[in-house]
Amino acid sequence: MRGSPHTHNGVSTVNDWASVLPLVILVVAFLLLVIRPARANRRQFQQLQSQLTVGQQVMIASGIFGRIDGIDDETVQLRIAPETVVTVNRHAVSRVVEPAPDQTGTDI
């Protein structure tokens, strides 16, 4: 009796592959469920950042809405009220908001 109990003349048996299969399935599931969506989200965020322009209505990560008054490499000047402009990190902008159509026809 030479070799291990799972080999037959040095050839791996089905039992060897069956013990490795759950690990392979976990790695593939991790790639499909975690890595790919994270990459897609990162690409989408980078695209959003590259397309920011003055005048856009945006929401920053903390939930504050405002209109972009100025953009630098690292910061955005955001008008959140008629006489109030705040400077935030450019990466704080989480989404561009489409302006809601004025339903009443008057400013509130």
Secondary structure, DSSP 8 states (H G I E B T S, - for coil): --S-TTEETTEE-HHHHHHHHHHHHHHHHHIIIIIHHHHHHHHHHHHHHHT--TT-EEEETTS-EEEEEEE-SSEEEEEEETTEEEEEEGGGEEEE------SSSS--
